[in-house]
Amino acid sequence: MSVPFRSFVDMATVYFTASSLDGYIVDEAESLDWLTSRAVDADGPFGYQSFAKSVGALVMGSATYEWVVNNHPGDWMYGQPSWVVTHRPQIIVDGHPVQTFDGDVADLHPKLVSAAAGKDVWVVGGGDVAAQFVTAGLVDEMIVTYAPCSLGGGSRVLPVRSEWALVESGVNGDFVCARWRNA
């Protein structure tokens, strides 16, 4: 059974991510093996399938884009309008329907909302891009899937001070999941 993603807003800007217990999204080798090797039900509570249906546009940083390209070569894996926040537009693979943006995310956000056409905007990450959106007051929700491990280093899930209120939590496979609302 899927957990509904919200009942308090019609559309939201959501940072949907995973984390080690010590707050990292990738390890020091920029690997997600610690995450992808664990049991999770994509259709279960806080699962990706239900979330993906709610997304109308997405944005990520260049490191996340490059990780996707290196680990899922070929056609672009997302059907939604997509942006990469980067100073290096040349990293976009020919044929990927992805736009680049170099500037203040507050200037990009209205374009994301418009492209989402009433659905959610997904801040894919990584943490530095999410931090820019959080600092600008643009993230309404954060959904974090916590893996039962610590990494000891790597890239932080959210490298900025912020306050959140827990809305709901659950378990999916090996993970404890939580949905937080911007406080």
Order of alpha helices (4+ residues) and beta strands (2+ residues): beta-beta-alpha-alpha-beta-alpha-beta-beta-alpha-beta-alpha-beta-beta-beta-beta
